[in-house]
Each structure stands twice: as structure tokens, then as C-alpha cells.
Amino acid sequence: MSLGGPRMVEGPGQLHPSPDRCSSLTPDTAVISPQDPTLLIGSSLQATCSVHGDTPGATAEGLYWTLNGRRLPPELSRMLNASTMALALANLNGSRQQSGDNLVCHARDGSILAGSCLYVGLPPEKPFNISCWSRNMKDLTCRWTPGTHGETFLHTNYSLKYKLRWYGQDNTCEEYHTVGPHSCHIPKDLALFTPYEIWVEATNRLGSARSDVLTLDILDVVTTDPPPDVHVSRVGGLEDQLSVRWVSPPALKDFLFQAKYQIRYRVEDSVDWKVVDDVSNQTSCRLAGLKPGTVYFVQVRCNPFGIYGSKKAGIWSEWSHPTAASTPRSERPGPGGGACEPRGGEPSSGPVRRELKQFLGWLKKHAYCSNLSFRLYDQWRAWMQKSHKTRNQHRTRGSCPRADGARREVLPDKL
């Protein structure tokens, strides 16, 4: 017998049942038995509606049942005697509302004689995947996953418990749903330099479950806000580079720890990010090997480490808001762009270019976000662009077509 799926309304701090929540109606004229039963999904229910014998005209003839406002088929009911009507429901699905389904017995004229709340669901499963973090070393926020399937079709209460590992009493977190439906925030009164044990308990009408215990030290789970004021700009006329600069999160100034950073970037029309890991604790970075004339989106995040001598890294912050910038357009003529063919007998620059390409490739691979070799890299990059334009000019015997059809005289450069 299907009772429909769960229908919930989310409100501040908790999930509330929809307005047609169940309430047990017990007028003096009749009674439903069993009253407010709790059953596992797939169970059967045998219920009765008995009209009180002292009620004028009391009789079970013409009685009918409704479930959540819908009239049940008459073949599910039968009269047991003159004052009692029975109902048989089989293979029950989960309750439509976590507050219980409305099972109501009606008189022939439709008036309500009695009501009962019907709870059909599952016991809670063991919560798992507990993760916690602290933003100021005085608080702690944790979240978890509520079992493999999650949905129990019954109101299920989750409690986050914590205690000092070797002594102290159990404490219960009180500020729930701070970063989602299964989360809790402990705002104060936490100790440093000693581990905590943290776990989650889940209970409902059909049972309870407890998660595994998470052991942690507050100093090992510190995180920060994303780095603010991320700026991305061009590096002069270099067509394959962008400069990224940012400011350390304010929290780093309040506590005795440093930070390491990560950068990720993508082109405008892509969803694939490329991550730069070796930024270390700098607050600037040079991205090389980019596409000319392309818009890039860049983000930065922070991971504190060395907190009061802790040897463990903290927790990565969220990524900063994306910042966009474009690389300069390439001055090299592309296919069909009016490139001049070299005249016969001109010496080839292939070996020099191959050696330069290998050298630049090594720099691109090893010079991410490092000041080392960037000055040399910039010199070689500028020389390559200049030499490329010079070679194009030589290929025309001193002249090359312009976009407007005119010809421009050039003088050969010394290489």
C-alpha cells in the first residue's frame, strides 16, 4: 500500500512537515486501534474503528477510511460487528510525512469519528564521513553523511557529541544546520594541544545508530577564508603569461602560522581547471605557457600550516571568487594571414629555434610561480618574438604585404 513519498518544508534550523501534518483525532464517538502505530516499510497493518455503544445511532455500517485525505477502496475494509469496522493494509511504503500519515475513520455522512497517526519507515543507519574544521582555533564546525540511504521516512534526530579523549564528560553540540542539513557548530570553550573524540548519534521511532569516533586536534583542522583581493594582469607584451597577486587571509595575521597556496585557472569556454601546486607561501605567481589572445579565469585558495608548531597541514580554504584577464594577442601571422614565403637559398633558422624551444619548454615546466629564471625567461621570450618578426620581414626581400594591401619597406635587422 503506497503512502507516497516524503513531503517536507525546510525552515530555519530544522525540517518541518508540510501543513497537513498528522494529528491524532480522538472524538468521544469512536476509537481507532492501534493508536499511532510505528511500522517498518513492507509491513502490514490490521486496524479497527469502533463506535462507542452509548452513541445515538452508533453503528459501523457505512463507515469508511481515508489516508492523507484520500478515500481508501472499500474492499480493504470489512465489518467485524455492528459497531466495528476493520481495515487491512499490506506492504506499506514509507510515510508521506515524517510527522506521520493521517489515518481517519469517517461516518456515512463524511464526519470524522476518529483519527490515528501512522508511522512507516526505517531505523537510522550509521552516520559516516564526519569532517570538522576550525576558523579561529576557538570554534569547531562539523558535518556528516546520514547513512548509506539517508531517507528513513521518519523524523530522525542527529546529535553531534564530543569529549576530550582521555578525560572529561560527553558534550552535545547545540547549533545545528549551520553549513547544511547535517552539520553543527561548536562556538567556544574548546581546548588546544589535546585531542577530541567526536561522533554522531542518530535516533528515530524504530531505533538508533552511532557513527565511528573521529579523533582530532583543533590545531590540525584550522582553515581560513579564501585569499582576498586576487588580481590578474598581463606581463608586459608577453603573449603567453599572466601575473597573479593576492593578499593573505586576515586570519594569518592573528595567529602564529603561515600558509601555502594553490592556484587554478581555465580558459573562458572550458570547465576544466588546471591546478598549480608549487606556489609555496608566496602571494604572487607567474603563469606561463598560456594561449595568446585568450581570456582566463583564475582562483586561489589557502592552507595554513605550522600552527603553534604543529607538523600537520591545515585544511584548504574555499576557492576565491574567479578573476578574469586576457593574454595579449599574438603578433605572429596565422594560416592564411599574409605570411611571406622564404626565398630560395635563405639559411634556415630551424636548429636555433629548436634549441630555443627546448630551453623555453624547460623554463615553462620549472618556473611556475618562482622568481628564479623569470628574468632570463622574459629576455629569451622577447628575443624570440622579435626574431620571428625579423625573419618574416627578411622573407619578402625587404617588403611584406600589409592588411590594407599597401607595401611596407623594412630594413634587415642584425641577428
C-alpha positions as CSV (number, residue, x, y, z in Angstrom):
1,M,0.0,0.0,0.0
2,S,1.7,3.2,-1.2
3,L,1.6,6.2,1.2
4,G,3.5,8.4,-1.3
5,G,7.0,9.9,-1.0
6,P,8.2,12.3,1.8
7,R,7.0,15.9,1.5
8,M,8.9,18.3,3.6
9,V,9.2,22.1,4.1
10,E,12.6,23.5,5.1
11,G,12.6,26.1,7.7
12,P,15.1,27.9,9.9
13,G,17.2,25.4,11.8
14,Q,15.2,22.2,11.0
15,L,12.9,20.4,8.6
16,H,9.2,20.9,9.3
17,P,6.5,18.6,8.0
18,S,4.1,20.1,5.5
19,P,1.0,21.9,6.8
20,D,-1.2,18.8,6.6
21,R,0.8,17.1,9.3
22,C,-0.6,14.2,11.2
23,S,-2.6,14.7,14.4
24,S,-4.4,12.0,16.3
25,L,-8.1,12.8,16.4
26,T,-9.9,11.0,19.3
27,P,-13.5,12.3,19.5
28,D,-15.8,10.6,22.0
29,T,-17.8,8.8,19.3
30,A,-15.2,6.3,18.2
31,V,-11.6,5.0,18.6
32,I,-9.0,3.6,16.2
33,S,-6.8,0.7,17.3
34,P,-3.9,0.5,17.3
35,Q,-3.4,4.2,18.0
36,D,-0.3,5.9,16.3
37,P,1.5,2.6,15.3
38,T,5.1,2.6,14.1
39,L,5.9,0.0,11.4
40,L,8.8,-1.0,9.1
41,I,8.5,-0.4,5.4
42,G,6.9,-3.5,3.9
43,S,4.8,-4.3,6.9
44,S,1.1,-5.0,7.1
45,L,-1.5,-3.2,9.3
46,Q,-4.7,-4.5,10.8
47,A,-6.7,-1.6,12.2
48,T,-10.2,-1.2,13.6
49,C,-12.6,1.7,14.1
50,S,-15.0,1.0,17.0
51,V,-18.0,3.2,17.5
52,H,-19.0,3.7,21.2
53,G,-22.1,1.8,22.1
54,D,-23.7,4.7,24.0
55,T,-23.5,7.0,21.0
56,P,-27.0,7.6,19.5
57,G,-27.4,5.6,16.3
58,A,-24.0,4.0,16.8
59,T,-23.2,1.5,14.1
60,A,-20.3,0.5,11.9
61,E,-22.5,0.3,8.8
62,G,-21.5,2.9,6.2
63,L,-18.1,3.8,7.9
64,Y,-15.2,4.4,5.6
65,W,-11.4,5.2,5.8
66,T,-9.2,7.9,4.4
67,L,-5.4,8.0,4.4
68,N,-3.9,11.5,4.0
69,G,-7.3,12.8,2.8
70,R,-7.8,10.1,0.1
71,R,-10.6,7.6,0.5
72,L,-9.4,4.0,0.6
73,P,-11.0,1.4,-1.6
74,P,-14.0,-0.3,0.2
75,E,-12.6,-3.8,-0.5
76,L,-9.8,-3.0,2.1
77,S,-12.5,-2.8,4.9
78,R,-15.0,-5.2,6.4
79,M,-17.4,-5.1,9.3
80,L,-16.5,-7.2,12.3
81,N,-19.7,-6.5,14.1
82,A,-22.4,-3.9,14.4
83,S,-20.1,-1.3,15.9
84,T,-16.6,-2.2,14.5
85,M,-15.1,-1.7,11.0
86,A,-11.8,-3.4,10.2
87,L,-9.1,-2.2,7.8
88,A,-6.3,-4.3,6.2
89,L,-3.2,-2.6,4.6
90,A,-0.4,-4.7,3.2
91,N,3.2,-4.0,2.0
92,L,3.3,-0.4,3.3
93,N,5.6,2.1,1.8
94,G,7.4,4.9,3.7
95,S,5.2,7.6,5.3
96,R,4.3,10.5,3.2
97,Q,5.2,12.9,6.0
98,Q,7.9,12.4,8.7
99,S,5.3,13.6,11.2
100,G,3.2,10.6,10.4
101,D,0.3,9.8,7.9
102,N,-3.3,10.7,8.7
103,L,-5.5,7.6,9.0
104,V,-9.1,8.7,9.7
105,C,-12.4,6.8,10.3
106,H,-15.5,8.6,8.8
107,A,-19.2,8.2,9.4
108,R,-21.6,7.7,6.5
109,D,-22.1,11.5,6.2
110,G,-18.4,12.2,6.0
111,S,-18.0,13.5,9.5
112,I,-14.8,12.5,11.3
113,L,-15.2,9.9,14.0
114,A,-11.6,9.1,15.0
115,G,-8.0,9.5,13.7
116,S,-4.6,8.0,14.2
117,C,-1.0,8.8,13.1
118,L,0.6,6.0,11.0
119,Y,4.5,6.0,11.1
120,V,6.1,3.8,8.4
121,G,9.8,3.9,7.8
122,L,13.3,2.6,8.5
123,P,15.6,2.7,11.5
124,P,18.5,5.1,11.1
125,E,21.7,3.9,9.5
126,K,25.2,4.5,10.9
127,P,26.3,8.1,10.1
128,F,29.6,8.4,8.4
129,N,32.1,10.7,6.7
130,I,32.4,13.2,9.6
131,S,34.6,16.2,8.8
132,C,35.4,19.1,11.0
133,W,37.3,22.4,10.7
134,S,38.1,25.5,12.8
135,R,38.3,29.1,11.6
136,N,39.8,30.7,14.7
137,M,41.1,27.8,16.8
138,K,38.3,28.6,19.3
139,D,35.4,27.1,17.4
140,L,34.7,23.9,15.5
141,T,32.2,23.1,12.7
142,C,31.4,19.5,11.7
143,R,29.2,17.9,9.1
144,W,28.4,14.3,8.3
145,T,26.5,12.0,5.9
146,P,23.4,10.4,7.4
147,G,23.9,6.7,6.4
148,T,24.0,5.0,3.1
149,H,20.5,5.7,2.0
150,G,19.8,8.7,4.2
151,E,16.0,8.7,4.0
152,T,14.2,6.9,6.8
153,F,10.7,8.4,6.2
154,L,10.5,9.2,9.9
155,H,11.7,12.1,11.9
156,T,15.3,11.2,12.7
157,N,17.2,13.2,15.2
158,Y,21.0,13.6,14.8
159,S,23.2,14.7,17.7
160,L,26.8,15.6,17.5
161,K,28.7,14.5,20.6
162,Y,32.3,15.4,21.6
163,K,34.6,14.9,24.6
164,L,38.3,15.2,25.5
165,R,40.0,12.0,24.6
166,W,41.4,11.0,27.9
167,Y,39.1,12.7,30.4
168,G,36.0,14.8,30.6
169,Q,32.3,14.2,30.0
170,D,30.3,13.9,26.9
171,N,29.1,17.2,25.4
172,T,26.4,17.8,22.9
173,C,26.6,20.3,20.1
174,E,23.7,22.8,20.0
175,E,23.9,24.9,16.9
176,Y,22.7,22.7,14.1
177,H,22.3,23.2,10.3
178,T,24.9,25.9,10.2
179,V,26.5,24.8,6.9
180,G,23.8,22.4,5.6
181,P,21.2,20.0,6.9
182,H,23.6,17.6,8.6
183,S,26.1,19.9,10.4
184,C,26.7,21.6,13.7
185,H,28.8,24.4,15.1
186,I,30.6,24.5,18.5
187,P,31.3,28.2,19.1
188,K,33.6,28.2,22.1
189,D,35.1,26.5,25.2
190,L,37.4,24.2,23.2
191,A,40.9,23.2,24.4
192,L,44.1,23.3,22.4
193,F,47.0,20.8,22.5
194,T,44.8,17.9,23.4
195,P,42.7,15.6,21.1
196,Y,38.9,15.4,21.0
197,E,36.7,12.4,20.2
198,I,33.7,13.3,18.1
199,W,30.8,11.2,16.9
200,V,27.2,11.4,15.7
201,E,24.2,9.6,17.1
202,A,21.0,9.1,15.1
203,T,17.7,8.1,16.6
204,N,14.1,7.7,15.5
205,R,11.0,5.7,16.4
206,L,12.5,2.5,15.0
207,G,16.0,2.5,16.6
208,S,19.3,4.3,16.8
209,A,22.8,4.2,15.3
210,R,26.1,5.7,16.2
211,S,29.0,6.7,13.9
212,D,32.6,5.7,14.3
213,V,34.6,8.1,16.5
214,L,36.7,10.8,14.9
215,T,39.8,11.8,16.8
216,L,41.3,15.2,16.1
217,D,43.3,18.1,17.5
218,I,41.9,21.5,16.9
219,L,45.3,22.7,15.6
220,D,45.3,20.1,12.9
221,V,42.0,21.2,11.3
222,V,42.4,25.0,11.1
223,T,41.3,26.7,7.9
224,T,40.9,30.2,6.7
225,D,38.7,32.3,4.4
226,P,39.8,32.4,0.7
227,P,42.6,34.8,-0.1
228,P,41.1,38.3,-0.8
229,D,41.9,40.8,-3.4
230,V,43.1,38.5,-6.2
231,H,44.4,40.4,-9.1
232,V,45.4,39.0,-12.5
233,S,47.2,41.2,-15.1
234,R,49.3,40.9,-18.2
235,V,53.1,40.7,-18.1
236,G,54.0,43.5,-20.5
237,G,53.6,42.3,-24.1
238,L,54.3,38.6,-23.3
239,E,51.5,36.8,-25.0
240,D,51.7,33.6,-23.1
241,Q,51.9,34.8,-19.5
242,L,49.7,36.3,-16.8
243,S,50.7,37.7,-13.3
244,V,48.6,36.7,-10.3
245,R,48.8,38.5,-7.0
246,W,46.7,38.2,-3.8
247,V,46.6,39.2,-0.1
248,S,47.0,36.7,2.7
249,P,43.7,36.0,4.6
250,P,43.3,38.2,7.6
251,A,43.4,35.2,10.0
252,L,47.0,34.6,9.2
253,K,47.8,37.9,10.9
254,D,46.1,36.9,14.1
255,F,47.8,33.5,14.7
256,L,51.3,32.2,14.7
257,F,51.2,30.2,11.4
258,Q,52.0,30.5,7.8
259,A,50.2,29.4,4.7
260,K,50.7,27.7,1.4
261,Y,48.6,28.4,-1.7
262,Q,47.2,26.8,-4.7
263,I,46.1,28.4,-8.0
264,R,43.8,27.0,-10.6
265,Y,42.9,28.5,-13.9
266,R,40.8,27.7,-17.0
267,V,40.1,29.3,-20.4
268,E,36.7,31.1,-20.7
269,D,34.9,28.5,-22.7
270,S,36.1,25.5,-20.7
271,V,35.0,23.8,-17.4
272,D,38.4,22.1,-17.0
273,W,40.7,23.6,-14.4
274,K,44.5,23.3,-14.3
275,V,45.9,23.4,-10.8
276,V,49.3,24.9,-9.9
277,D,50.5,23.2,-6.7
278,D,54.0,24.6,-6.2
279,V,53.1,28.1,-5.2
280,S,54.6,27.7,-1.6
281,N,53.9,30.6,0.7
282,Q,54.3,33.4,-1.9
283,T,51.5,35.8,-2.6
284,S,52.2,36.2,-6.3
285,C,52.7,33.9,-9.2
286,R,53.5,34.0,-12.9
287,L,51.5,31.7,-15.1
288,A,53.4,30.8,-18.3
289,G,52.7,28.7,-21.4
290,L,49.2,30.2,-21.9
291,K,47.4,30.7,-25.2
292,P,47.7,34.2,-26.7
293,G,44.6,36.3,-27.0
294,T,42.7,34.1,-24.6
295,V,40.5,35.0,-21.5
296,Y,41.5,33.1,-18.4
297,F,39.6,32.7,-15.1
298,V,41.9,32.4,-12.0
299,Q,41.2,31.3,-8.4
300,V,43.4,31.0,-5.4
301,R,43.0,29.1,-2.1
302,C,44.9,28.8,1.1
303,N,46.1,26.1,3.5
304,P,47.6,27.1,6.9
305,F,50.4,25.1,8.4
306,G,52.9,25.2,11.2
307,I,50.2,26.3,13.7
308,Y,51.9,26.7,17.1
309,G,54.5,24.1,15.9
310,S,52.0,21.6,14.5
311,K,53.6,19.4,11.8
312,K,50.3,18.7,10.1
313,A,48.9,20.9,7.3
314,G,45.6,22.6,7.9
315,I,42.5,22.3,5.7
316,W,42.3,24.0,2.3
317,S,40.0,27.0,2.2
318,E,37.3,27.5,-0.4
319,W,38.5,28.9,-3.7
320,S,38.4,32.7,-4.1
321,H,35.9,34.2,-6.5
322,P,37.1,33.9,-10.1
323,T,39.1,36.7,-11.5
324,A,39.3,37.1,-15.3
325,A,42.1,38.5,-17.5
326,S,43.2,38.0,-21.1
327,T,46.6,37.4,-22.6
328,P,47.8,39.7,-25.4
329,R,47.0,38.7,-28.9
330,S,49.8,37.1,-30.9
331,E,51.6,39.2,-33.5
332,R,52.6,36.1,-35.4
333,P,50.6,35.7,-38.7
334,G,48.5,32.6,-38.6
335,P,47.5,30.3,-41.5
336,G,46.2,32.4,-44.4
337,G,47.2,35.6,-42.6
338,G,49.5,37.0,-45.2
339,A,52.7,35.3,-44.1
340,C,55.5,35.7,-46.7
341,E,57.2,32.6,-48.0
342,P,61.0,32.5,-47.7
343,R,63.0,33.0,-50.8
344,G,65.2,30.1,-52.0
345,G,68.7,29.8,-50.6
346,E,67.8,31.6,-47.3
347,P,69.6,30.0,-44.4
348,S,67.3,28.0,-42.2
349,S,66.9,29.1,-38.5
350,G,65.5,25.7,-37.6
351,P,68.3,24.5,-35.3
352,V,68.3,27.7,-33.4
353,R,64.6,27.7,-33.0
354,R,64.6,24.1,-31.8
355,E,67.2,24.8,-29.2
356,L,65.2,27.9,-28.1
357,K,62.0,25.8,-27.9
358,Q,63.6,23.2,-25.7
359,F,65.0,25.9,-23.4
360,L,61.7,27.6,-23.1
361,G,59.9,24.3,-22.5
362,W,62.2,23.6,-19.6
363,L,61.6,27.1,-18.1
364,K,57.8,26.8,-18.5
365,K,57.8,23.5,-16.7
366,H,60.0,24.5,-13.8
367,A,59.4,28.3,-13.4
368,Y,55.8,28.3,-12.3
369,C,55.3,30.9,-9.5
370,S,59.0,31.2,-8.9
371,N,61.1,34.3,-9.4
372,L,64.1,32.1,-10.4
373,S,64.9,32.3,-14.1
374,F,61.9,34.6,-14.9
375,R,64.2,37.5,-15.9
376,L,66.1,35.2,-18.2
377,Y,62.9,33.7,-19.5
378,D,61.5,37.2,-20.3
379,Q,64.6,38.1,-22.2
380,W,64.5,34.9,-24.3
381,R,60.8,35.2,-24.9
382,A,61.1,38.8,-26.1
383,W,64.0,37.9,-28.3
384,M,62.0,35.0,-29.9
385,Q,59.1,37.3,-30.7
386,K,61.5,39.9,-32.2
387,S,63.5,37.4,-34.2
388,H,60.3,35.8,-35.5
389,K,59.1,39.2,-36.8
390,T,62.5,39.9,-38.3
391,R,62.6,36.6,-40.1
392,N,59.2,37.3,-41.6
393,Q,60.4,40.6,-42.9
394,H,63.6,39.1,-44.5
395,R,61.4,36.5,-46.3
396,T,59.9,39.3,-48.5
397,R,63.2,40.6,-49.8
398,G,62.7,43.8,-47.9
399,S,58.9,44.1,-48.2
400,C,55.8,42.4,-46.9
401,P,52.1,42.8,-47.7
402,R,50.0,44.7,-45.1
403,A,46.4,44.1,-44.3
404,D,45.3,47.1,-46.3
405,G,47.1,46.0,-49.4
406,A,50.0,48.5,-49.2
407,R,53.6,47.5,-49.0
408,R,55.9,48.5,-46.2
409,E,59.6,48.8,-46.7
410,V,61.8,47.2,-44.0
411,L,65.4,47.2,-43.1
412,P,67.1,44.0,-42.2
413,D,68.0,43.6,-38.5
414,K,71.2,42.2,-37.3
415,L,70.7,38.7,-35.7
